[in-house]
C-alpha cells in the first residue's frame, strides 16, 4: 500500500514535532519544508565562535501531562532552578513580587496599591481592552507599575488599543488577590514555575535532534524551500508545488503565517477579502543584542524584566544561567531584548543604561552583535479576532489541511504547548478523526495557560 504523503510547512518547533511523530508511522511519508536556511523559526539557536546561543531565552516548562517525558525522548534535559526578577523604581525585586519587598522599598506605592484594592470595586471599567482588563483586576497603582509601560515597549502599541485577550493569554496571575494569596501561603506555582528544563547545548540541540529523528525515520527536512502553490478542489487539497515541482500530498500541516499561506492557495473560496483579513494581523519584531563579556557570570538570575519606559529594553537574560555548557568558563553572553532599532547610537545607550544600574561594566565587553526577527510577537489589537476568525475558519474548511502553531493560529503559545499541539494534530491525522473532533481539539488548544 502506498504511503500517505504529509507536507509540513515550516520547520519551527511545531512543524518539527509534528514531523517527528508522523514519521514514526511507516504508513506516512513526511516532508518538512522551511524557507529559511536554518530550522527553528523564532525559537532558533545558533553557534557563535565558542558559544551556542538561543535567539532570546527559551525554557521548557509545562503543566501539560506527559510533555516533558516526551521531550526527554528526543534530548537530554537539565533541571534548572528558576530565578528571575523585575527592576522597578531603581530596585531589584523577586518575581513573584513579595509584599514585604514592596512595603520596605516602596512604602508609598504599597499604600496606594492597598487603597486600590479597597476601592477598585467602585471604579469598575468595561473589560474592553488590555488596559481596562488589568486595571479592573490589579488597580491603577500595580497596573502603572508593572503592566502599562511594558505593553507599550513590547507591542509598541497603546494599552488602550490592545485587546483584553492579550492580558488573558500573557498574564499568569488572574488578579491581585491571587497574587497575595499565593505569596501569603507560599504557593506560587500558578504564577511562576520553580524549575524549568533545558537541553545542555541549548534549544538548538533539541531542534537538531528532532530534525535528525525525522530523517532517520526516512522523512525529509528541506531548507531554503517553500510551497509556491496549493490547489484546492471540492474542499480538498488536489496538489501542491514546491518551487516548480508538483506533488499530491494527502495532508498539509501549515505552521507558517496566515497571510503567507493564503497567498499560495488557489481556490474560488479564497477571496481577496480573506487576504485582506490576514494582512491585517500584525506581528512585532524583536532585536536581541548579544554582549560577549570577559567574565564568568553577569547575573544572579536567569532573566530580568524591565517594564519601565525609561529603559530601551524589556528583558535581559544570560545563557549560562540556563546551562553551563553553552560557552567558555571565563566568558559569558548577556542577551538584551528590545523592539527599538539597534543602531550604533541605541546600542551605546543600552550599554550605558545597563552600566548605570550596575548590570555590566563596559570594560568587560569583548564584542557585541545583533540577531533580529521581524515577526516574533502577535499584536492583539482590539478586534483582531474579526480578522483572524474568517481566515482560520476558511482554512479549516479544507478537509485535509491543518493550521497550527504560533504563526498558524496567530496564538500566544509556549514551546511545551507547541509540542502538545503538534502531537495532538499528528494523532488526529493518524486516527482518521472527524472535523468535528478537530474543533473539540481546537477548544482544548484555546485553554492553554501561560505560566512563566
Order of alpha helices (4+ residues) and beta strands (2+ residues): beta-alpha-beta-beta-beta-alpha-beta-beta-beta-alpha-alpha-alpha-alpha-alpha-alpha-beta-alpha-beta-beta-beta-beta-beta-alpha-beta-alpha-beta-beta-beta-beta-alpha-beta-alpha-beta-alpha-alpha-alpha
